[in-house]
Amino acid sequence: MINYIIDSIPFGSIAAAPLQYALFYWDRMSEFTADRAGLLCCQNKDATIRAFMKMAGMPIKQYNEMNYQTFIQQATAFKQLDYEALNKVIKFISIADASHPWTVMRAAELLNWINSGAYANYVQEQRKTSDLEDLFNNLN
């Protein structure tokens, strides 16, 4: 519906392009949030990374032969491309209108979140809150 409205306005698609790209960007960022939520639910980094490997198209017959460390190295190398402006622009253009970020990009973002310590801090805070709730419930 919104595309119909935009297309009916002269130069509407040109004027709406920044909004469309902002919405695409938000949609892709929501995938990273969902990945973090998945890790918080399963609390198993290895299982999460293996799920990314499967989503990337690993044939079922080769699941037992998956090279976990190679995939992590690929995700880390992919993240390193962000340090050069031209690479960052090329990556953005490549996924600008995609419905999902590349699987290796999702893994890189999740690994970055884990390695930053934010994941461990969040889990630790939740455990503290849970411990306090248990203590309070035992007092009653």
Secondary structure, DSSP 4 states (H G I P E B T S, - for coil): -HHHHHHHSTTHHHHHHHHHHHHHHHHHHHHHHHHHHHHHHH--HHHHHHHHHHHTT--GGGGGG--HHHHHHHHHHHHHGGGSHHHHHHHHHHHTT-SS--HHHHHHHHHHHHHTTHHHHHHHHHHHHHHHHHHHHHH-
